[in-house]
Amino acid sequence: MMSDAAALERLYAYPATDRPWVRSNFVSTLDGAAAGTDGRSGTLGGDADTRVFALLRSLADVIIVGAGTARDEGYADFDVDSELRARLGLAPVPAMVLVSHTLDIPGALIAPGNVVVTAANADPSRVAALRETVEVLVTGDEEIDWPAVLATLADRGWTRILCEGGPTLHGELIRLDLVDELCLTVAPILTGGNAPRIARGHEGVDRPMALGHAIEADGGLLTRWVRARS
């Protein structure tokens, strides 16, 4: 299966829908750690995870990520399949939406074309400074109004949404029942310790998911789970 690029593309294709479809992508150890001993998630996945990671980015209109995660994981340019994106009628690269309440955005990502999302209680002087280079979308009073954000993205034709974390952002989207799909790589590792989970928040919720597929690769599992909505 991993050697068949067309089969993988079919497995991870976005559904045909006009509404925003939120897919999240994470890697976790067997005991639930969302980061390795170096504090990064990127070191947990093997070659198969890296390949699927690139495919998910290649299929997305927009990538949403917390500014802290982008900093910790060393985000830079996206490695995407340009031929695939052209065939699907997508822009050459997915848009990047950076989420931050403090507006502490990595300097390399303060670039034209990127979008910063924050709430109305953010530092207005920092908002103004960022707006000299990037678009800043302010929505919600103390918390970001995620339905409004997704509606704005959909108005731009960005309905294939990929959330890459971190755990706080993921937890908020789960709380609001906005996650339609989770792509989770389970790394064959036990770590112990106090590493974060793939989602965290102030309150627990119950969001049933149905298994889309599970592929054994590199000794672990590449899984895809779809929200079981009534």
Residue, then its C-alpha position, 0 to 999 in steps of 0.5 A: m500500500m505505501s508503495d502505491a501513490a495513487a492508492l494513498e491519494r485515494l485513501y486520504a482524499y478530502p470528501a466532496t463537500d462545500r463546507p469546510w472539512v477540518r482534518s487534523n494530523f498528529v503522531s503519538t507514542l503507544d502511551g499517548a505522548a505527542a512528543g519525543t524526548d527532544g520535545r518535538s513530535g517530528t522525531l516520532g514518525g518514520d519514513a512512512d509518516t513523513r510521506v503521509f505528512a507531505l501528502l496531507r499538506s499536498l491535498a490541503d487548501v490551508i494549513i492551520v497551526g499554532a504559532g508555538t508549534a510552528r516555532d518548536e517544530g521549525y516550520a519553514d517552506f512546505d514540501v508539497d507535490s506540485e504536480l498533484r496540486a496542479r492536477l487537483g486545481l489547487a494553488p501551488v502551495p497551501a496557505m498558512v494560518l498561524v494561531s496566536h493570542t500573544l502574537d509572538i510569531p516566528g520571524a521567518l513566518i511573518a511573510p506576505g501570504n500568511v494569515v495570523v488569527t487572534a482574538a480581540n483582546a490581543d495587543p493592538s500595537r502588535v496587531a498593527a505591526l504585523r499587519e504591515t506584512v501579513e494579514v491579521l484576522v481578529t475574531g472573537d472577544e477573549e477566545i477565537d471564534w472558530p466557526a467564524v474563522l472557518a466561514t471566512l476561509a470557506d469564503r476564500g475557497w479554502t475548504r480543505i483544512l489541515c490542522e497540525g496542532g498544537p494540542t491546545l488548538h486541537g483541543e479547542l477545535i475538538r471542544l467545539d466539535l469542528v474536527d471532522e477527521l483525525c489522521l494519527t500515526v501511532a509510533p511503536i514507542l513507549t516513552g513515559g514522562n510527562a509529554p503532552r497529548i495530541a489534545r488538551g483543554h479545560e473540559g472533557v467531551d465525547r466525540p465518537m470517531a469511526l475508523g477509516h483505515a489503518i496501515e501498518a508501516d515502519g512497525g507502527l500504524l498510520t490511522r485515519w478516523v472520521r467523526a461519527r456524526s448523526 
